[in-house]
Each structure stands twice: as structure tokens, then as C-alpha cells.
Amino acid sequence: MNIFHALADMIVYVSEAAARIFTLSDNISPVIGVQPFEGIPASSSEWED
């Protein structure tokens, strides 16, 4: 009987993990869109090291 209980616990553990992997994300982040550029553009197109 103990083997059946352990097997049932293992099945529940694996199925809960699979459910978390394949469900939608529960963290809902706001949609903010594209932010405009408000900085000063570079004066030259050369890279500085």
C-alpha cells in the first residue's frame, strides 16, 4: 500500500510541474509601448573605445 501512495504522490508532483510549464504566465506586466528617444544623438558615426 505504501508503494501505491508513493506512486500517487510522484504522479501528482510531475503533473503539477507540467501544468506550471504549459500554462500561461501569471505575472501580468503593463503594456507600455515604445518610448521616444529624448537624448542627444552622437555627433559622429565612429565608435569610441
PyMOL Python script that loads the backbone (N, CA, C, O; Angstrom):
from pymol import cmd

cmd.read_pdbstr("""\
ATOM      1  N   MET A   1       0.819  -1.187   0.000  1.00  0.00           N
ATOM      2  CA  MET A   1       0.000   0.000   0.000  1.00  0.00           C
ATOM      3  C   MET A   1       0.866   1.254   0.000  1.00  0.00           C
ATOM      4  O   MET A   1       0.480   2.268  -0.583  1.00  0.00           O
ATOM      5  N   ASN A   2       2.015   1.202   0.637  1.00  0.00           N
ATOM      6  CA  ASN A   2       2.909   2.343   0.701  1.00  0.00           C
ATOM      7  C   ASN A   2       3.475   2.679  -0.680  1.00  0.00           C
ATOM      8  O   ASN A   2       3.707   3.849  -0.983  1.00  0.00           O
ATOM      9  N   ILE A   3       3.698   1.667  -1.516  1.00  0.00           N
ATOM     10  CA  ILE A   3       4.210   1.889  -2.869  1.00  0.00           C
ATOM     11  C   ILE A   3       3.181   2.645  -3.698  1.00  0.00           C
ATOM     12  O   ILE A   3       3.544   3.535  -4.467  1.00  0.00           O
ATOM     13  N   PHE A   4       1.901   2.304  -3.552  1.00  0.00           N
ATOM     14  CA  PHE A   4       0.853   2.987  -4.299  1.00  0.00           C
ATOM     15  C   PHE A   4       0.735   4.452  -3.872  1.00  0.00           C
ATOM     16  O   PHE A   4       0.493   5.326  -4.703  1.00  0.00           O
ATOM     17  N   HIS A   5       0.904   4.712  -2.596  1.00  0.00           N
ATOM     18  CA  HIS A   5       0.852   6.091  -2.099  1.00  0.00           C
ATOM     19  C   HIS A   5       2.036   6.897  -2.643  1.00  0.00           C
ATOM     20  O   HIS A   5       1.865   8.049  -3.042  1.00  0.00           O
ATOM     21  N   ALA A   6       3.212   6.312  -2.660  1.00  0.00           N
ATOM     22  CA  ALA A   6       4.391   6.986  -3.196  1.00  0.00           C
ATOM     23  C   ALA A   6       4.246   7.232  -4.695  1.00  0.00           C
ATOM     24  O   ALA A   6       4.634   8.291  -5.187  1.00  0.00           O
ATOM     25  N   LEU A   7       3.695   6.273  -5.421  1.00  0.00           N
ATOM     26  CA  LEU A   7       3.474   6.421  -6.848  1.00  0.00           C
ATOM     27  C   LEU A   7       2.454   7.526  -7.123  1.00  0.00           C
ATOM     28  O   LEU A   7       2.635   8.313  -8.052  1.00  0.00           O
ATOM     29  N   ALA A   8       1.395   7.591  -6.332  1.00  0.00           N
ATOM     30  CA  ALA A   8       0.383   8.633  -6.497  1.00  0.00           C
ATOM     31  C   ALA A   8       0.982  10.007  -6.207  1.00  0.00           C
ATOM     32  O   ALA A   8       0.693  10.966  -6.923  1.00  0.00           O
ATOM     33  N   ASP A   9       1.808  10.116  -5.175  1.00  0.00           N
ATOM     34  CA  ASP A   9       2.464  11.391  -4.869  1.00  0.00           C
ATOM     35  C   ASP A   9       3.399  11.817  -5.998  1.00  0.00           C
ATOM     36  O   ASP A   9       3.472  13.000  -6.329  1.00  0.00           O
ATOM     37  N   MET A  10       4.107  10.870  -6.585  1.00  0.00           N
ATOM     38  CA  MET A  10       5.008  11.180  -7.673  1.00  0.00           C
ATOM     39  C   MET A  10       4.231  11.660  -8.900  1.00  0.00           C
ATOM     40  O   MET A  10       4.654  12.606  -9.565  1.00  0.00           O
ATOM     41  N   ILE A  11       3.129  11.034  -9.199  1.00  0.00           N
ATOM     42  CA  ILE A  11       2.313  11.447 -10.347  1.00  0.00           C
ATOM     43  C   ILE A  11       1.763  12.848 -10.137  1.00  0.00           C
ATOM     44  O   ILE A  11       1.746  13.649 -11.072  1.00  0.00           O
ATOM     45  N   VAL A  12       1.318  13.156  -8.936  1.00  0.00           N
ATOM     46  CA  VAL A  12       0.817  14.495  -8.635  1.00  0.00           C
ATOM     47  C   VAL A  12       1.942  15.521  -8.769  1.00  0.00           C
ATOM     48  O   VAL A  12       1.728  16.601  -9.320  1.00  0.00           O
ATOM     49  N   TYR A  13       3.117  15.203  -8.279  1.00  0.00           N
ATOM     50  CA  TYR A  13       4.266  16.113  -8.344  1.00  0.00           C
ATOM     51  C   TYR A  13       4.632  16.425  -9.793  1.00  0.00           C
ATOM     52  O   TYR A  13       4.847  17.586 -10.140  1.00  0.00           O
ATOM     53  N   VAL A  14       4.704  15.404 -10.637  1.00  0.00           N
ATOM     54  CA  VAL A  14       5.081  15.581 -12.037  1.00  0.00           C
ATOM     55  C   VAL A  14       3.977  16.309 -12.802  1.00  0.00           C
ATOM     56  O   VAL A  14       4.269  17.166 -13.635  1.00  0.00           O
ATOM     57  N   SER A  15       2.726  15.981 -12.534  1.00  0.00           N
ATOM     58  CA  SER A  15       1.641  16.634 -13.266  1.00  0.00           C
ATOM     59  C   SER A  15       1.515  18.109 -12.881  1.00  0.00           C
ATOM     60  O   SER A  15       1.189  18.934 -13.734  1.00  0.00           O
ATOM     61  N   GLU A  16       1.764  18.460 -11.615  1.00  0.00           N
ATOM     62  CA  GLU A  16       1.740  19.868 -11.220  1.00  0.00           C
ATOM     63  C   GLU A  16       2.875  20.642 -11.892  1.00  0.00           C
ATOM     64  O   GLU A  16       2.686  21.789 -12.296  1.00  0.00           O
ATOM     65  N   ALA A  17       4.038  20.031 -12.013  1.00  0.00           N
ATOM     66  CA  ALA A  17       5.158  20.686 -12.693  1.00  0.00           C
ATOM     67  C   ALA A  17       4.846  20.890 -14.170  1.00  0.00           C
ATOM     68  O   ALA A  17       5.132  21.954 -14.718  1.00  0.00           O
ATOM     69  N   ALA A  18       4.271  19.896 -14.815  1.00  0.00           N
ATOM     70  CA  ALA A  18       3.910  20.031 -16.230  1.00  0.00           C
ATOM     71  C   ALA A  18       2.832  21.089 -16.407  1.00  0.00           C
ATOM     72  O   ALA A  18       2.852  21.828 -17.392  1.00  0.00           O
ATOM     73  N   ALA A  19       1.897  21.173 -15.478  1.00  0.00           N
ATOM     74  CA  ALA A  19       0.848  22.191 -15.573  1.00  0.00           C
ATOM     75  C   ALA A  19       1.439  23.590 -15.450  1.00  0.00           C
ATOM     76  O   ALA A  19       1.000  24.504 -16.148  1.00  0.00           O
ATOM     77  N   ARG A  20       2.427  23.776 -14.577  1.00  0.00           N
ATOM     78  CA  ARG A  20       3.061  25.095 -14.448  1.00  0.00           C
ATOM     79  C   ARG A  20       3.858  25.463 -15.689  1.00  0.00           C
ATOM     80  O   ARG A  20       3.919  26.638 -16.053  1.00  0.00           O
ATOM     81  N   ILE A  21       4.469  24.484 -16.348  1.00  0.00           N
ATOM     82  CA  ILE A  21       5.263  24.760 -17.539  1.00  0.00           C
ATOM     83  C   ILE A  21       4.374  25.173 -18.706  1.00  0.00           C
ATOM     84  O   ILE A  21       4.715  26.102 -19.438  1.00  0.00           O
ATOM     85  N   PHE A  22       3.244  24.499 -18.891  1.00  0.00           N
ATOM     86  CA  PHE A  22       2.433  24.689 -20.080  1.00  0.00           C
ATOM     87  C   PHE A  22       1.240  25.621 -19.890  1.00  0.00           C
ATOM     88  O   PHE A  22       0.417  25.728 -20.799  1.00  0.00           O
ATOM     89  N   THR A  23       1.110  26.293 -18.762  1.00  0.00           N
ATOM     90  CA  THR A  23       0.046  27.272 -18.588  1.00  0.00           C
ATOM     91  C   THR A  23       0.569  28.666 -18.894  1.00  0.00           C
ATOM     92  O   THR A  23       1.777  28.882 -18.991  1.00  0.00           O
ATOM     93  N   LEU A  24      -0.352  29.606 -19.043  1.00  0.00           N
ATOM     94  CA  LEU A  24       0.045  30.983 -19.298  1.00  0.00           C
ATOM     95  C   LEU A  24       0.726  31.565 -18.076  1.00  0.00           C
ATOM     96  O   LEU A  24       0.523  31.100 -16.954  1.00  0.00           O
ATOM     97  N   SER A  25       1.523  32.568 -18.299  1.00  0.00           N
ATOM     98  CA  SER A  25       2.249  33.220 -17.219  1.00  0.00           C
ATOM     99  C   SER A  25       1.288  33.955 -16.304  1.00  0.00           C
ATOM    100  O   SER A  25       0.320  34.550 -16.777  1.00  0.00           O
ATOM    101  N   ASP A  26       1.533  33.924 -15.016  1.00  0.00           N
ATOM    102  CA  ASP A  26       0.643  34.588 -14.072  1.00  0.00           C
ATOM    103  C   ASP A  26       1.144  35.976 -13.673  1.00  0.00           C
ATOM    104  O   ASP A  26       0.489  36.675 -12.900  1.00  0.00           O
ATOM    105  N   ASN A  27       2.289  36.371 -14.192  1.00  0.00           N
ATOM    106  CA  ASN A  27       2.758  37.729 -13.915  1.00  0.00           C
ATOM    107  C   ASN A  27       2.335  38.632 -15.067  1.00  0.00           C
ATOM    108  O   ASN A  27       2.843  38.515 -16.182  1.00  0.00           O
ATOM    109  N   ILE A  28       1.420  39.512 -14.791  1.00  0.00           N
ATOM    110  CA  ILE A  28       0.873  40.389 -15.816  1.00  0.00           C
ATOM    111  C   ILE A  28       1.607  41.722 -15.728  1.00  0.00           C
ATOM    112  O   ILE A  28       1.471  42.455 -14.749  1.00  0.00           O
ATOM    113  N   SER A  29       2.373  42.021 -16.747  1.00  0.00           N
ATOM    114  CA  SER A  29       3.108  43.276 -16.766  1.00  0.00           C
ATOM    115  C   SER A  29       2.365  44.268 -17.659  1.00  0.00           C
ATOM    116  O   SER A  29       1.720  43.860 -18.624  1.00  0.00           O
ATOM    117  N   PRO A  30       2.446  45.560 -17.353  1.00  0.00           N
ATOM    118  CA  PRO A  30       1.713  46.541 -18.148  1.00  0.00           C
ATOM    119  C   PRO A  30       2.306  46.705 -19.546  1.00  0.00           C
ATOM    120  O   PRO A  30       3.511  46.556 -19.750  1.00  0.00           O
ATOM    121  N   VAL A  31       1.452  47.007 -20.478  1.00  0.00           N
ATOM    122  CA  VAL A  31       1.896  47.262 -21.838  1.00  0.00           C
ATOM    123  C   VAL A  31       2.243  48.738 -21.914  1.00  0.00           C
ATOM    124  O   VAL A  31       1.369  49.594 -21.781  1.00  0.00           O
ATOM    125  N   ILE A  32       3.522  49.037 -22.127  1.00  0.00           N
ATOM    126  CA  ILE A  32       3.943  50.434 -22.093  1.00  0.00           C
ATOM    127  C   ILE A  32       4.230  50.986 -23.480  1.00  0.00           C
ATOM    128  O   ILE A  32       4.275  52.205 -23.648  1.00  0.00           O
ATOM    129  N   GLY A  33       4.422  50.147 -24.466  1.00  0.00           N
ATOM    130  CA  GLY A  33       4.681  50.622 -25.810  1.00  0.00           C
ATOM    131  C   GLY A  33       6.108  51.098 -26.003  1.00  0.00           C
ATOM    132  O   GLY A  33       6.975  50.878 -25.157  1.00  0.00           O
ATOM    133  N   VAL A  34       6.334  51.752 -27.129  1.00  0.00           N
ATOM    134  CA  VAL A  34       7.662  52.240 -27.485  1.00  0.00           C
ATOM    135  C   VAL A  34       7.869  53.603 -26.841  1.00  0.00           C
ATOM    136  O   VAL A  34       6.998  54.470 -26.907  1.00  0.00           O
ATOM    137  N   GLN A  35       9.016  53.784 -26.226  1.00  0.00           N
ATOM    138  CA  GLN A  35       9.341  55.053 -25.590  1.00  0.00           C
ATOM    139  C   GLN A  35      10.109  55.937 -26.565  1.00  0.00           C
ATOM    140  O   GLN A  35      10.997  55.446 -27.262  1.00  0.00           O
ATOM    141  N   PRO A  36       9.792  57.225 -26.631  1.00  0.00           N
ATOM    142  CA  PRO A  36      10.505  58.118 -27.544  1.00  0.00           C
ATOM    143  C   PRO A  36      11.934  58.382 -27.053  1.00  0.00           C
ATOM    144  O   PRO A  36      12.214  58.332 -25.855  1.00  0.00           O
ATOM    145  N   PHE A  37      12.818  58.660 -27.994  1.00  0.00           N
ATOM    146  CA  PHE A  37      14.203  58.969 -27.666  1.00  0.00           C
ATOM    147  C   PHE A  37      14.295  60.440 -27.271  1.00  0.00           C
ATOM    148  O   PHE A  37      13.890  61.313 -28.037  1.00  0.00           O
ATOM    149  N   GLU A  38      14.824  60.718 -26.085  1.00  0.00           N
ATOM    150  CA  GLU A  38      14.926  62.090 -25.614  1.00  0.00           C
ATOM    151  C   GLU A  38      16.368  62.495 -25.326  1.00  0.00           C
ATOM    152  O   GLU A  38      16.605  63.451 -24.588  1.00  0.00           O
ATOM    153  N   GLY A  39      17.314  61.789 -25.891  1.00  0.00           N
ATOM    154  CA  GLY A  39      18.718  62.079 -25.626  1.00  0.00           C
ATOM    155  C   GLY A  39      19.343  62.918 -26.720  1.00  0.00           C
ATOM    156  O   GLY A  39      18.665  63.365 -27.645  1.00  0.00           O
ATOM    157  N   ILE A  40      20.613  63.121 -26.605  1.00  0.00           N
ATOM    158  CA  ILE A  40      21.369  63.879 -27.597  1.00  0.00           C
ATOM    159  C   ILE A  40      22.053  62.870 -28.515  1.00  0.00           C
ATOM    160  O   ILE A  40      22.801  62.018 -28.036  1.00  0.00           O
ATOM    161  N   PRO A  41      21.812  62.947 -29.833  1.00  0.00           N
ATOM    162  CA  PRO A  41      22.458  61.998 -30.741  1.00  0.00           C
ATOM    163  C   PRO A  41      23.964  62.255 -30.828  1.00  0.00           C
ATOM    164  O   PRO A  41      24.423  63.372 -30.587  1.00  0.00           O
ATOM    165  N   ALA A  42      24.712  61.238 -31.166  1.00  0.00           N
ATOM    166  CA  ALA A  42      26.159  61.353 -31.293  1.00  0.00           C
ATOM    167  C   ALA A  42      26.509  62.258 -32.465  1.00  0.00           C
ATOM    168  O   ALA A  42      25.806  62.271 -33.475  1.00  0.00           O
ATOM    169  N   SER A  43      27.595  63.012 -32.333  1.00  0.00           N
ATOM    170  CA  SER A  43      27.992  63.945 -33.390  1.00  0.00           C
ATOM    171  C   SER A  43      28.674  63.236 -34.553  1.00  0.00           C
ATOM    172  O   SER A  43      28.657  63.745 -35.674  1.00  0.00           O
ATOM    173  N   SER A  44      29.269  62.080 -34.315  1.00  0.00           N
ATOM    174  CA  SER A  44      29.916  61.336 -35.403  1.00  0.00           C
ATOM    175  C   SER A  44      29.445  59.895 -35.351  1.00  0.00           C
ATOM    176  O   SER A  44      28.921  59.425 -34.341  1.00  0.00           O
ATOM    177  N   SER A  45      29.641  59.221 -36.443  1.00  0.00           N
ATOM    178  CA  SER A  45      29.203  57.830 -36.508  1.00  0.00           C
ATOM    179  C   SER A  45      30.327  56.858 -36.197  1.00  0.00           C
ATOM    180  O   SER A  45      30.162  55.655 -36.401  1.00  0.00           O
ATOM    181  N   GLU A  46      31.465  57.340 -35.710  1.00  0.00           N
ATOM    182  CA  GLU A  46      32.607  56.474 -35.381  1.00  0.00           C
ATOM    183  C   GLU A  46      32.481  55.962 -33.954  1.00  0.00           C
ATOM    184  O   GLU A  46      31.967  56.654 -33.075  1.00  0.00           O
ATOM    185  N   TRP A  47      32.957  54.742 -33.738  1.00  0.00           N
ATOM    186  CA  TRP A  47      32.937  54.152 -32.400  1.00  0.00           C
ATOM    187  C   TRP A  47      34.100  54.674 -31.592  1.00  0.00           C
ATOM    188  O   TRP A  47      35.199  54.861 -32.116  1.00  0.00           O
ATOM    189  N   GLU A  48      33.860  54.908 -30.329  1.00  0.00           N
ATOM    190  CA  GLU A  48      34.939  55.311 -29.428  1.00  0.00           C
ATOM    191  C   GLU A  48      35.225  54.189 -28.454  1.00  0.00           C
ATOM    192  O   GLU A  48      34.302  53.615 -27.876  1.00  0.00           O
ATOM    193  N   ASP A  49      36.510  53.867 -28.264  1.00  0.00           N
ATOM    194  CA  ASP A  49      36.879  52.822 -27.318  1.00  0.00           C
ATOM    195  C   ASP A  49      37.378  53.408 -26.035  1.00  0.00           C
ATOM    196  O   ASP A  49      37.735  52.670 -25.117  1.00  0.00           O
TER     197      ASP A  49
END
""", "prot")
cmd.dss("prot")
cmd.show_as("cartoon", "prot")
cmd.util.cbc("prot")
cmd.orient("prot")
